[in-house]
Amino acid sequence: MPADESVLSVVITVHQASGDPIMASVLVMPGSRHEIEDTYALS
């Protein structure tokens, strides 16, 4: 990847029903190869 390439970083955290975190993951992907599209539930 070129040094001047933009990146998309995503942090994902998984929690138990009690609220305690049990896993975290960080993804770093080339920004020129991805589009951002997401959906969030309203509760």
PyMOL commands that set and color helices and strands:
alter all, ss='L'
color gray80, all
select helices_A, chain A and resi 31-33
alter helices_A, ss='H'
color red, helices_A
select strands_A, chain A and resi 7-15+21-30
alter strands_A, ss='S'
color yellow, strands_A
deselect
rebuild
show_as cartoon
